[in-house]
């Protein structure tokens, strides 16, 4: 009833859109001027980005999704699917030696456009998917629901605009992960696809790191020519904005309520700290996995429902089964830990459906097991070229040690991380939503609760006496918990408005109109406030590489020999397994081609030549850092290791860096050759 009222008037929706634009312009000054300027200054980037994140998925849905989807739901689904399909294209083009470039990339996108827009030759079977409530009633698609689509489009556009505006002046991605993401993206571009050698940026000889995010950045480069440094930032922020329609899609599927889906979209786009905060950490690969997860959930949940209903033919199931196989393989190359979270969701849904539908006819159960086995085996076979490749690096060894041994590895999480996941009142809203879903006998409440529980046990298997602690971290689960919190909190908001509607029954007949106004007004206020919150979420403390570092890198390229070795600030990370950088000096190998004492952290998952390179780096740091940098012993150690220069950038995260400008300037052992905007470079005498 409320959803019908909410979408009954085009005029109301467009007025709301105008008010939304006005509120966002107040909350984020300059945004509405920046948007048209950005479009007209870089139209190819904008247009190619829109095509990149929609057309491959639309092509798949056009041929493989026989059940009805509304236009805006199809667009949301296609965005998730596109992020699964394009990385797989790179995987299967590698064995034939194909090297991608701008022309071939545009041919693929053009082919996807043809497939997506090809006229229908036969009527699509309108087989509605199961709804997710106790009786599995179908969620109807009515003509007026296209108005909900416009609301979702406005929300998605606003979320993407705010997120891109946020990074408009950011030259390089924030924090440590952004460095190796940029290196991997650059290597994909340089090799025209997948690679094994990390030269000239690192001595690794395998590539087994989940790469879907980097693949999307490389595709965008091939289409529009944007550099890898910017492709990483923009791809990450677009995926961040896509959380809005994808949470709508997943929430609607689990709760059987488009209105709940809309509120979940508002929450994840404008209220929740995560995933927006990922930009500070460069946590882009987890975000990519969580972008593919909704498509995998949509496909697999539909397969599960269809397998238990004998009236669904095998031909109808085949289409969804192919989608499930593709998205399953897409998850495997997107993020290994998010793939575990997706499995937890499928297990939660399967358990819920089987228990609530019991007793199940034997034929249905056999078909269910058969379909599940076909889907799982199919996904494994499709991902097999990548899984076979993964064994070449260190990932399988590290994972095997965690699973087979009674690991005492630390798996900490801070109260701040928990608080951030539920910030802005999301905990009481989520609790109310879960209670409401269960009270109304909807499967979604059970599924969300089980999903959260299974995910936490997967991160902490010691709770049930199993090994594997650290295979998936509590931190990963908590910062990804918005996928379960947003649907539950959205259901909580709908429950509150349902209560208001009941209180208004005794009021005059215009009370329903007033309720719609309250709905829209509340949403506008939340989005307006949330836009300001999201626009201020960038934390400069996480910016390691600054514009000053870019200027210094240009100077280094012009003034230092190509074989120069530069010692930069580094510290032991992950228990000393690798060394990480604390300022922009970490980026010098990528930006200048000069060797430093640091490698991208992801190299720790790869085979390296020589194999003991990580140990050599540890020993080098220990040999130097055991002495104060201003001492003769430190200078002698640096010279013996082949370093000729020191570099100190303006950033310091963590603080207390080894290279102290005051100590270095006070000794004649070093000669200052560059100092500008907080960057200092010294020659070791």
C-alpha positions in Angstrom: 0.0 0.0 0.0 2.7 2.4 1.0 4.8 1.6 -2.0 1.8 2.2 -4.3 1.2 5.6 -2.7 4.9 6.4 -2.8 5.0 5.8 -6.6 1.6 7.0 -7.6 2.5 10.5 -8.9 5.1 11.4 -11.5 4.9 15.0 -10.4 5.7 14.1 -6.8 8.7 12.1 -7.9 10.1 14.9 -10.1 9.5 17.5 -7.5 11.3 15.2 -5.1 14.2 15.0 -7.6 14.4 18.8 -7.8 14.4 19.1 -4.0 17.1 16.3 -3.9 19.3 18.3 -6.2 18.7 21.4 -4.2 19.6 19.7 -0.9 22.7 18.1 -2.3 23.9 21.4 -3.8 23.6 22.9 -0.3 25.2 19.9 1.4 28.0 19.6 -1.2 28.8 23.0 -2.5 30.2 23.0 -6.0 29.0 19.5 -6.9 26.3 20.6 -9.4 28.7 22.9 -11.2 31.4 20.3 -11.3 29.2 17.6 -12.8 28.5 19.2 -16.2 32.0 20.5 -16.4 33.4 17.0 -15.8 31.1 15.5 -18.4 31.9 18.1 -21.2 35.6 18.0 -20.4 35.9 14.2 -20.4 32.8 12.9 -22.4 34.6 9.7 -23.5 35.5 8.8 -20.0 31.9 9.2 -18.8 30.2 7.5 -21.8 32.7 4.6 -21.9 32.4 4.1 -18.1 28.6 3.9 -18.4 28.9 1.3 -21.2 31.6 -0.6 -19.4 29.5 -1.2 -16.3 26.2 -2.0 -18.1 26.5 -3.5 -21.6 28.2 -6.8 -20.9 25.7 -7.6 -18.2 22.8 -6.5 -20.3 23.9 -8.8 -23.1 24.0 -11.7 -20.7 20.6 -10.9 -19.2 19.0 -10.4 -22.7 19.8 -14.1 -23.6 20.0 -15.9 -20.2 17.3 -14.4 -18.0 13.9 -15.7 -19.0 12.0 -14.3 -16.1 10.7 -10.7 -16.0 12.9 -8.0 -14.7 11.9 -4.4 -14.6 14.1 -2.0 -16.5 15.9 -0.5 -13.5 16.3 -3.9 -11.9 17.9 -5.1 -15.1 20.3 -2.2 -15.1 21.3 -2.9 -11.5 21.7 -6.6 -12.2 23.8 -5.8 -15.4 26.2 -3.7 -13.4 27.0 -6.5 -11.1 27.2 -9.0 -14.0 29.6 -6.8 -16.0 32.1 -6.8 -13.2 32.1 -10.6 -13.3 32.1 -11.1 -17.1 34.9 -8.8 -18.3 37.6 -10.2 -16.0 36.7 -13.7 -17.2 37.2 -12.5 -20.8 40.7 -11.6 -19.9 41.2 -15.1 -18.3 40.1 -17.0 -21.4 41.9 -14.7 -23.9 45.3 -15.3 -22.3 45.8 -19.0 -23.5 45.5 -17.9 -27.1 48.0 -15.1 -26.6 45.5 -12.3 -27.2 46.7 -8.8 -26.2 44.0 -6.3 -25.6 44.1 -2.7 -26.7 41.6 0.2 -27.4 40.3 -1.2 -30.7 39.7 -4.8 -29.5 38.1 -3.4 -26.3 35.7 -1.3 -28.2 34.8 -4.2 -30.5 33.8 -6.3 -27.4 31.7 -3.4 -26.0 30.1 -2.9 -29.4 29.4 -6.7 -29.6 27.8 -6.5 -26.2 25.6 -3.6 -27.3 24.4 -5.6 -30.3 23.6 -8.6 -28.1 21.9 -6.5 -25.5 19.7 -4.6 -28.0 19.0 -7.4 -30.4 15.2 -7.6 -31.1 13.3 -10.3 -29.3 12.4 -13.2 -31.6 10.1 -15.0 -29.2 8.1 -14.0 -26.1 10.0 -14.1 -22.8 8.6 -16.6 -20.4 7.2 -14.6 -17.5 8.2 -17.0 -14.8 8.4 -15.0 -11.6 11.1 -15.9 -9.2 10.3 -17.0 -5.7 9.8 -14.1 -3.4 11.6 -15.1 -0.2 8.6 -15.2 2.2 7.2 -18.2 3.9 4.7 -19.1 1.1 7.1 -18.2 -1.7 4.6 -15.8 -3.3 5.8 -14.0 -6.3 6.7 -10.3 -6.1 4.5 -8.7 -8.8 5.8 -6.2 -11.3 3.3 -3.5 -12.0 3.5 -0.7 -14.5 3.7 2.0 -11.8 6.9 0.5 -10.4 8.9 2.3 -13.1 8.6 5.3 -10.8 10.5 3.5 -8.1 13.1 3.0 -10.8 13.4 6.7 -11.3 13.9 7.1 -7.5 16.6 4.5 -7.6 18.3 6.2 -10.6 18.3 9.5 -8.8 19.8 7.9 -5.7 22.4 6.0 -7.7 23.3 9.2 -9.6 23.6 11.2 -6.4 25.7 8.6 -4.7 28.1 8.2 -7.6 28.4 12.0 -8.1 29.2 12.6 -4.4 31.8 9.8 -4.4 33.5 11.0 -7.6 33.4 14.7 -6.5 35.1 13.5 -3.3 38.2 12.4 -5.2 38.3 15.0 -7.9 41.7 16.3 -6.8 43.2 13.0 -5.6 46.2 12.2 -7.8 46.9 8.7 -6.4 44.9 6.2 -4.4 45.1 6.4 -0.6 47.0 4.1 1.8 48.9 1.0 1.1 46.5 -1.2 -0.9 46.2 1.5 -3.6 49.8 1.1 -4.5 49.7 -2.5 -5.5 46.3 -2.1 -7.0 47.7 0.6 -9.3 50.8 -1.5 -10.1 48.6 -4.5 -11.0 46.4 -2.4 -13.2 49.4 -0.9 -14.9 50.8 -4.4 -15.6 47.5 -5.5 -17.1 47.6 -2.5 -19.4 51.3 -3.0 -20.2 50.8 -6.7 -21.1 47.4 -6.3 -22.7 45.9 -8.8 -20.3 47.0 -11.2 -17.6 50.7 -11.6 -16.9 53.2 -13.5 -14.8 56.2 -11.2 -14.5 55.9 -8.1 -12.3 58.9 -6.5 -13.8 59.9 -3.7 -13.8 58.1 -3.0 -10.6 58.9 -6.1 -8.6 60.8 -9.4 -8.9 57.7 -11.6 -8.7 57.2 -14.3 -11.4 53.6 -15.3 -10.8 50.3 -13.4 -10.7 47.7 -15.1 -8.5 46.0 -12.1 -6.8 42.3 -11.7 -7.4 42.1 -9.3 -10.2 38.5 -8.4 -11.2 38.9 -4.9 -9.9 42.1 -4.3 -11.7 40.6 -5.8 -14.9 37.8 -3.2 -14.8 40.3 -0.4 -14.5 42.3 -1.8 -17.4 39.2 -2.1 -19.6 38.3 1.5 -18.8 41.9 2.5 -19.8 41.5 0.7 -23.1 38.2 2.4 -23.8 39.0 5.9 -22.8 42.8 6.1 -22.3 42.7 7.1 -18.7 46.0 6.4 -16.8 46.1 3.5 -14.3 46.5 5.9 -11.4 43.2 7.5 -12.1 41.5 4.3 -13.4 42.0 2.8 -9.9 40.4 5.7 -8.1 37.5 6.1 -10.5 36.7 2.4 -10.8 36.7 2.2 -7.0 34.3 5.1 -6.6 32.0 3.9 -9.3 31.8 0.5 -7.6 31.2 2.3 -4.4 28.2 4.2 -5.9 26.9 0.9 -7.5 26.4 -0.4 -3.9 23.2 1.7 -4.0 21.3 -0.1 -6.8 22.9 -3.5 -5.9 21.7 -3.3 -2.3 18.3 -2.4 -3.6 18.4 -5.5 -5.8 19.6 -7.8 -3.0 17.3 -6.4 -0.4 14.2 -6.6 -2.6 15.0 -10.2 -3.4 15.5 -11.2 0.2 12.6 -9.2 1.8 10.0 -9.2 -1.0 9.6 -5.5 -0.7 10.7 -2.9 -3.2 10.2 -0.2 -0.6 12.6 -2.0 1.8 15.0 -2.2 -1.1 14.8 1.6 -1.6 15.5 2.3 2.0 18.4 -0.1 2.0 19.8 1.8 -1.0 19.4 5.1 0.9 21.2 3.6 3.9 24.2 2.1 2.0 24.5 5.2 -0.2 24.1 8.0 2.4 24.0 6.7 6.0 26.4 3.8 6.4 30.1 4.4 6.9 30.8 1.4 4.7 31.5 0.9 1.9 32.2 4.6 1.4 35.1 4.6 3.8 36.9 2.0 1.7 38.3 5.0 -0.3 40.6 5.8 2.6 42.1 2.3 2.7 42.2 1.5 -1.0 40.1 -1.5 -0.1 39.0 -1.9 -3.7 39.3 -5.6 -4.3 36.9 -6.4 -1.5 34.5 -3.8 -2.9 34.8 -5.5 -6.3 33.8 -8.8 -4.8 30.9 -7.3 -3.0 29.9 -5.7 -6.4 29.7 -9.1 -8.0 28.1 -10.8 -5.0 24.5 -9.5 -5.6 24.5 -10.9 -9.2 25.7 -14.2 -7.8 23.0 -14.2 -5.1 20.3 -13.3 -7.6 21.3 -16.1 -9.9 21.9 -18.8 -7.3 18.8 -18.0 -5.2 16.7 -18.3 -8.3 18.3 -21.6 -9.1 17.6 -22.9 -5.6 14.0 -21.9 -5.8 13.5 -23.3 -9.2 15.2 -26.6 -8.4 12.7 -27.3 -5.7 9.6 -26.6 -7.9 9.0 -29.4 -10.3 6.8 -27.2 -12.5 9.9 -25.3 -13.6 11.3 -27.1 -16.6 15.0 -28.0 -17.0 15.2 -25.6 -19.9 14.0 -22.7 -17.7 16.5 -23.7 -15.1 19.3 -23.9 -17.6 19.3 -20.1 -18.2 19.6 -19.3 -14.6 22.1 -22.1 -14.1 24.4 -20.6 -16.7 24.2 -17.2 -14.9 24.9 -18.9 -11.6 28.0 -20.6 -13.1 29.3 -17.4 -14.6 28.8 -15.3 -11.4 30.3 -18.1 -9.3 33.5 -18.0 -11.4 33.4 -14.2 -11.4 33.4 -14.2 -7.6 36.4 -16.6 -7.7 38.5 -14.0 -9.6 37.0 -11.0 -7.7 37.9 -11.6 -4.1 38.6 -14.9 -2.4 37.2 -13.9 1.0 34.0 -12.4 -0.4 33.5 -15.6 -2.2 33.4 -17.3 1.2 30.8 -14.7 2.3 28.7 -15.5 -0.7 28.9 -19.2 0.1 27.7 -18.3 3.6 24.7 -16.5 2.1 23.8 -19.5 -0.2 24.1 -21.9 2.8 21.9 -19.7 4.9 19.3 -19.4 2.1 19.4 -23.1 1.3 19.0 -24.1 5.0 16.1 -21.7 5.4 14.3 -22.9 2.3 14.8 -26.6 3.0 13.7 -26.3 6.7 10.6 -24.2 6.0 9.6 -26.3 3.0 10.1 -29.7 4.8 8.9 -32.4 4.1 10.1 -32.2 0.5 9.1 -34.6 -2.2 11.9 -37.0 -3.0 11.9 -36.0 -6.7 12.3 -32.4 -5.7 15.1 -33.1 -3.4 17.0 -35.2 -5.9 16.6 -32.5 -8.5 17.7 -29.9 -6.0 20.9 -31.8 -5.3 21.5 -32.5 -9.0 21.1 -28.8 -10.0 23.3 -27.7 -7.1 26.0 -30.1 -8.1 25.9 -29.0 -11.7 26.1 -25.4 -10.7 29.0 -25.9 -8.3 31.0 -28.1 -10.7 30.3 -25.8 -13.6 31.5 -22.7 -11.6 34.6 -24.6 -10.6 35.3 -25.7 -14.2 34.8 -22.2 -15.5 37.2 -20.8 -12.9 39.6 -23.8 -13.2 42.2 -22.0 -15.4 42.5 -19.4 -12.7 42.4 -21.8 -9.8 45.1 -23.9 -11.5 47.2 -20.8 -11.8 46.7 -19.8 -8.2 48.7 -22.8 -7.0 51.8 -21.3 -8.6 52.0 -18.6 -5.9 52.0 -18.5 -2.1 48.2 -18.2 -1.6 47.4 -21.9 -1.5 50.4 -22.6 0.8 49.3 -19.8 3.2 45.6 -20.9 3.1 46.6 -24.6 3.6 48.6 -23.8 6.7 45.7 -21.9 8.2 43.2 -24.7 7.5 45.4 -27.7 8.5 47.2 -26.3 11.5 45.7 -25.2 14.8 46.5 -21.6 14.0 47.0 -19.1 16.8 47.0 -16.3 14.3 45.7 -13.0 15.6 42.2 -12.1 14.2 41.5 -8.9 16.1 38.8 -6.3 15.5 38.5 -3.0 17.3 35.3 -1.6 19.0 35.7 1.3 16.6 35.2 -1.0 13.6 32.1 -2.5 15.1 30.8 1.0 16.0 31.4 2.2 12.5 29.5 -0.7 11.0 26.4 0.3 13.0 26.9 4.0 13.2 24.0 6.5 12.9 21.5 4.3 14.6 21.7 1.4 12.2 21.8 -1.2 15.1 18.3 -0.5 16.5 16.9 -0.1 13.0 18.4 -3.5 11.9 17.2 -5.2 15.1 13.7 -3.7 14.5 13.8 -4.8 10.9 14.8 -8.4 11.7 12.1 -8.6 14.3 9.6 -7.2 11.8 10.6 -9.7 9.1 10.3 -12.6 11.5 7.0 -11.4 12.9 5.6 -11.2 9.4 6.9 -14.7 8.7 9.3 -13.7 5.9 12.2 -15.9 5.0 14.4 -12.8 4.6 14.7 -12.3 8.3 16.0 -15.8 8.9 18.3 -15.7 5.9 19.9 -12.4 7.1 20.4 -13.6 10.6 21.9 -16.9 9.5 24.1 -15.2 7.0 25.6 -12.9 9.6 26.1 -15.9 11.9 27.7 -18.1 9.3 30.0 -15.3 8.2 31.2 -14.7 11.7 31.9 -18.4 12.3 33.8 -18.5 9.0 36.0 -15.7 10.3 36.3 -17.3 13.8 36.1 -21.1 13.2 37.8 -21.7 16.6 34.3 -20.9 18.1 33.2 -24.3 17.0 36.5 -26.1 17.4 37.8 -25.8 13.8 41.1 -24.6 12.3 41.4 -21.8 9.8 41.4 -18.7 11.9 42.7 -15.9 9.6 41.5 -17.4 6.4 38.8 -14.7 6.5 39.3 -12.0 9.0 36.8 -10.5 11.4 37.7 -7.1 10.0 36.7 -8.3 6.5 33.3 -9.4 7.8 32.6 -6.3 9.8 33.4 -3.8 7.0 31.3 -5.9 4.7 28.5 -6.3 7.1 26.6 -3.5 5.4 25.3 -6.1 3.0 23.2 -7.6 5.8 22.7 -4.5 7.9 21.3 -2.4 5.1 18.4 -4.8 4.2 17.6 -5.3 7.9 17.7 -1.6 8.7 15.6 -0.8 5.6 13.0 -3.3 6.8 13.2 -1.5 10.2 12.4 1.9 8.6 9.5 0.4 6.6 8.2 -1.1 9.9 8.3 2.3 11.5 6.3 3.9 8.7 3.9 0.9 8.8 3.2 1.8 12.4 2.7 5.4 11.5 0.2 4.3 8.8 -1.8 2.4 11.4 -1.9 5.4 13.7 -3.2 7.5 10.8 -6.2 5.2 10.1 -8.4 7.2 12.4 -7.3 10.5 10.9 -9.0 12.3 7.9 -8.8 10.8 4.4 -5.8 12.9 3.4 -3.7 11.1 6.0 -2.4 8.7 3.4 -1.1 11.7 1.3 0.5 13.1 4.5 2.2 9.8 5.1 3.6 9.8 1.5 4.9 13.3 2.2 6.5 12.1 5.4 8.1 9.2 3.5 9.5 11.5 0.9 10.4 14.3 3.3 12.3 11.9 5.5 14.1 10.4 2.6 15.1 13.8 1.3 16.4 14.9 4.7 18.4 11.7 5.1 19.9 11.9 1.6 20.7 15.6 2.1 22.4 15.1 5.4 24.0 11.9 4.1 25.5 13.7 1.1 27.3 16.0 3.4 28.5 13.1 5.5 29.7 11.1 2.5 31.4 14.2 1.0 33.5 14.6 4.2 34.5 10.9 4.6 37.9 11.3 3.0 40.6 11.3 5.7 43.8 13.0 4.6 45.8 11.0 7.2 45.6 8.0 4.8 47.1 9.9 1.8 50.6 8.6 1.4 51.3 10.0 -2.0 50.6 13.7 -2.4 50.8 16.2 -5.3 54.2 17.1 -3.9 55.4 13.5 -4.4 54.3 13.6 -8.0 56.3 16.8 -8.6 59.3 15.1 -6.9 58.9 12.0 -9.0 59.0 14.1 -12.2 62.2 15.7 -10.9 63.7 12.3 -10.1 62.9 11.1 -13.7 64.8 14.1 -15.1 67.8 14.3 -12.7 68.6 10.9 -11.2 70.2 8.1 -13.2 67.9 5.3 -14.3 69.7 2.7 -12.2 69.6 4.9 -9.0 68.5 3.1 -5.8 66.5 5.2 -3.4 66.0 4.3 0.3 62.5 5.4 1.5 60.6 5.1 4.7 59.4 1.6 5.5 58.1 -0.4 8.4 57.4 -4.1 9.1 53.8 -5.1 8.4 51.8 -8.3 8.9 54.1 -9.6 11.6 57.2 -8.7 9.6 56.2 -10.9 6.6 56.4 -7.8 4.3 57.6 -4.2 4.6 55.2 -1.4 3.8 55.7 2.3 3.1 54.5 5.2 5.2 54.8 8.0 2.6 54.9 8.7 -1.1 58.3 7.2 -1.4 56.6 3.8 -1.7 55.3 4.9 -5.1 58.7 5.8 -6.6 59.3 2.6 -8.5 56.0 2.9 -10.4 56.3 6.7 -10.9 60.0 6.9 -11.8 61.3 3.5 -12.6 63.9 3.8 -9.8 64.6 0.9 -7.4 63.7 1.4 -3.8 63.8 -0.8 -0.7 60.1 -1.6 -0.8 57.8 -3.8 -3.0 54.1 -3.8 -3.5 52.5 -5.8 -0.5 50.6 -8.1 -2.9 54.0 -9.6 -3.9 53.9 -11.5 -0.7 51.3 -13.8 -2.2 53.5 -14.6 -5.2 56.5 -16.6 -6.2 59.6 -14.3 -6.2 63.0 -14.5 -7.9 65.1 -15.0 -5.9 62.7 -16.9 -3.6 64.1 -15.4 -0.4 63.6 -11.8 -1.6 61.2 -10.9 1.2 63.8 -12.1 3.7 66.5 -10.1 2.0 64.3 -7.0 2.3 63.8 -7.6 6.0 67.5 -8.0 6.5 68.2 -4.8 4.6 65.8 -2.8 6.8 67.2 -4.3 9.9 70.8 -3.7 8.9 70.0 0.0 8.3 67.4 0.8 10.9 69.3 -0.7 13.8 71.3 2.6 13.7 70.0 6.2 13.8 69.8 7.6 10.3 72.2 10.4 11.2 75.0 7.9 12.2 78.0 6.9 10.2 76.9 3.2 10.6 73.6 3.8 8.9 75.2 5.6 6.0 77.8 2.8 5.6 75.0 0.2 5.7 73.1 2.1 3.0 76.2 2.4 0.8 77.0 -1.3 1.2 73.4 -2.2 0.1 73.7 -0.1 -3.1 71.5 2.8 -2.1 72.7 6.2 -3.3 69.7 8.5 -2.3 67.2 9.0 0.6 63.6 10.1 0.1 61.3 11.6 2.7 57.7 12.6 1.7 55.3 15.0 3.5 53.0 12.1 4.6 53.7 10.0 7.7 51.3 7.1 8.4 52.2 5.6 10.8 54.1 8.6 12.3 57.6 8.4 13.7 59.3 7.6 10.4 62.9 6.4 10.3 64.1 9.1 7.9 64.2 12.1 10.2 65.0 15.3 8.2 66.4 17.0 11.2 69.0 14.2 11.8 69.9 14.0 8.1 70.3 17.7 7.7 72.5 17.9 10.8 75.2 15.5 9.5 77.7 15.9 6.6 77.0 12.2 5.6 74.2 13.3 3.3 73.8 16.1 0.7 70.4 17.7 0.2 69.6 17.9 -3.5 65.8 18.6 -3.5 63.4 20.1 -1.0 60.0 21.3 -2.0 56.5 21.2 -0.5 57.6 18.8 2.3 59.6 16.4 0.1 63.3 16.1 0.7 65.8 14.1 -1.3 69.4 13.6 -0.2 72.5 12.1 -1.9 74.4 9.7 0.3 78.0 10.9 0.3 
